Amino acid sequence: MTRTRRNLLLVTGFLLLAAAGTWAAFRFLIGEAPPAQPEYLPQTGAAPAPAVPRPTGPVRQADGTLRFDFEAETVGAEPKSIVPAVGQWLTGVDGERRVLVVDGRGWARGQAAAGLADKARALYGERYAEFLDNVQAYAYFPLAVAQGIEDFRSGEIELAFKCVAGRIDQAAGIVFDLKPNGDYLVLRANCLEDNLVLFKYEQGKRSSVQWVRNTPTPTGPWHSLKLVAADRRVEGWLNGQRQLEHELPAPFSGRVGVWSKADSVMYFDRYLVREAGRR
């Protein structure tokens, strides 16, 4: 979908809303409900079992890298190694591999993940209410928080992503600097816009930090997205090529995670976190 066609869809949807205010117009704007048999769930029989039994949570490799590959997760259920905060996140299949899925079809503004209060309490303890209030202000943007990484300050975060569907957006992002109050930074790619953007979310508002255009990521194939960060310097890599460089005004620290937007249907796999100095 070209950017012009995408913008025309948005304008048409808003005009329908203004003229009729109907549920049908709202459905046109945000997309359709998930099909009865989503493409990421097995068509017949049981889901393929992992070839080798693996722990459900992330695995620390010999070089210190924390690896999330979802092979031990239960297909059709929320993942345990990644904590959903906003949106519908679950484990699905893509061929023979198990993947993390975010399905934004049927999404509605303000939709937090089930049990968000308990999840926020587990992540941030006594400050969970502050996180809960602020993250719901960003409910247009599905967010899942990685387990086992409480204070990422320097290193690399990498993931594989596949854009599957989405009329308005097909977005994949690496979240970092996630604070107890819900503020964060995200390095984001979008298959409908072919750009790479560093965004900041602060006190309930989103602002762009840096844009890089003409970074093709077609719908269908798998792509790689990588954040390289040290102190205040941030690099964004897409499909093995450095596309973005930026100097933040101050050092960052916080939790990390996976991100998407609105009606995106996305697959994620091979989420790797390498913290500098850790082996």
HUZICOR-V639332 format. One record per residue. N is the residue number from 1. SS is DSSP state (H for helix, E for strand, L for the rest). PHI is phi in degrees with one decimal (999 if undefined). Layout:
n;ss;phi
N;SS;PHI
N;SS;PHI
This chain:
n;ss;phi
1;L;999
2;L;-75.1
3;H;-62.7
4;H;-62.7
5;H;-64.6
6;H;-60.3
7;H;-65.7
8;H;-64.0
9;H;-61.7
10;H;-62.3
11;H;-62.3
12;H;-61.2
13;H;-61.8
14;H;-67.4
15;H;-64.8
16;H;-62.5
17;H;-61.8
18;H;-66.3
19;H;-78.2
20;H;-117.6
21;L;62.0
22;L;-94.5
23;H;-62.4
24;H;-61.6
25;H;-66.3
26;H;-63.3
27;H;-64.7
28;H;-61.9
29;H;-70.8
30;H;-96.4
31;L;109.2
32;L;-92.3
33;L;-69.3
34;L;-58.2
35;L;-66.2
36;L;-58.6
37;L;-123.5
38;L;-58.5
39;L;-65.3
40;L;-93.0
41;L;-108.5
42;L;-56.9
43;L;-72.0
44;L;-139.6
45;L;71.9
46;L;-83.8
47;L;-67.4
48;L;-61.0
49;L;-80.2
50;L;-57.6
51;L;-62.4
52;L;-128.9
53;L;-56.3
54;L;-134.1
55;L;-67.6
56;L;-71.0
57;L;-84.5
58;L;-65.3
59;E;-114.5
60;E;-84.1
61;L;-83.8
62;L;-60.8
63;L;-87.2
64;L;94.0
65;L;-67.2
66;E;-95.2
67;E;-112.6
68;E;-115.9
69;L;-126.0
70;L;70.1
71;L;-67.0
72;L;-95.8
73;L;-76.2
74;L;-87.5
75;L;-64.1
76;L;90.0
77;L;-114.9
78;L;-62.6
79;L;-69.9
80;L;-100.6
81;L;-81.1
82;E;-121.5
83;E;-96.1
84;E;-65.7
85;E;-112.1
86;E;-135.2
87;L;93.1
88;L;-99.6
89;E;-116.2
90;E;-157.1
91;E;-93.5
92;E;-131.0
93;E;-126.6
94;E;-131.7
95;L;68.8
96;L;-96.9
97;E;-105.9
98;E;-91.3
99;E;-136.2
100;E;-84.0
101;E;-121.7
102;E;-116.6
103;E;-119.5
104;L;-91.4
105;L;-66.6
106;L;78.8
107;L;-65.4
108;L;-133.4
109;L;-57.4
110;L;90.4
111;L;-84.0
112;E;-88.8
113;L;-68.7
114;L;-61.5
115;L;67.5
116;H;-59.2
117;H;-59.5
118;H;-66.8
119;H;-66.6
120;H;-63.6
121;H;-64.8
122;H;-66.8
123;H;-78.5
124;H;-125.4
125;H;58.3
126;H;-64.7
127;H;-90.8
128;H;-62.6
129;H;-65.3
130;H;-64.5
131;H;-62.2
132;H;-59.6
133;H;-63.9
134;H;-77.8
135;H;-66.6
136;H;-71.9
137;H;-70.1
138;H;-104.6
139;L;-70.3
140;L;-76.5
141;L;-125.0
142;L;-53.9
143;E;-143.0
144;E;-132.1
145;E;-103.7
146;E;-74.7
147;L;-77.7
148;L;85.7
149;L;-130.4
150;L;-94.8
151;L;-151.5
152;E;-79.8
153;L;-119.6
154;L;-162.2
155;E;141.4
156;E;-134.0
157;E;-129.2
158;E;-135.3
159;E;-147.7
160;E;-101.3
161;E;-139.0
162;E;-136.6
163;E;-83.4
164;E;-106.9
165;E;-160.6
166;L;141.0
167;L;-83.1
168;L;-96.4
169;L;-145.0
170;L;-141.3
171;E;-117.8
172;E;-131.1
173;E;-146.0
174;E;-105.4
175;E;-90.6
176;E;-146.2
177;E;58.4
178;E;-77.4
179;L;-92.9
180;L;-60.8
181;L;-88.5
182;L;93.9
183;L;-71.0
184;E;-164.1
185;E;-113.2
186;E;-144.2
187;E;-96.7
188;E;-126.2
189;E;-112.9
190;E;-142.3
191;L;-71.5
192;L;-89.2
193;L;-112.0
194;L;53.5
195;E;-142.8
196;E;-124.6
197;E;-133.5
198;E;-100.4
199;E;-110.6
200;E;-120.4
201;E;-116.7
202;E;-144.0
203;L;50.4
204;L;80.4
205;E;-125.5
206;E;-104.3
207;E;-143.3
208;E;-85.3
209;E;-97.8
210;E;-157.4
211;E;-114.4
212;E;-130.2
213;E;-99.1
214;L;59.4
215;L;-122.3
216;L;-58.9
217;L;-140.7
218;L;-63.7
219;L;-65.7
220;L;114.0
221;L;-73.3
222;E;-80.1
223;E;-129.4
224;E;-118.4
225;E;-128.5
226;E;-138.8
227;E;-107.0
228;E;-117.3
229;E;-139.2
230;E;-148.6
231;L;58.3
232;L;-107.2
233;E;-87.8
234;E;-127.6
235;E;-122.2
236;E;-116.0
237;E;-113.7
238;E;-132.1
239;L;51.7
240;L;82.4
241;E;-120.6
242;E;-73.1
243;E;-115.9
244;E;-137.8
245;E;-136.9
246;E;-153.9
247;E;-107.6
248;L;-73.0
249;L;-70.3
250;L;-152.7
251;L;-60.4
252;L;-117.7
253;L;-164.7
254;E;157.4
255;E;-75.5
256;E;-132.0
257;E;-174.4
258;E;-121.0
259;E;-140.5
260;L;-151.6
261;L;-149.1
262;L;50.3
263;L;-90.7
264;L;-60.4
265;E;-116.3
266;E;-131.4
267;E;-110.1
268;E;-130.6
269;E;-156.9
270;E;48.2
271;E;-82.7
272;E;-121.2
273;E;-125.2
274;E;-115.0
275;E;-86.8
276;L;-59.2
277;L;83.7
278;L;-105.2
279;L;-135.6
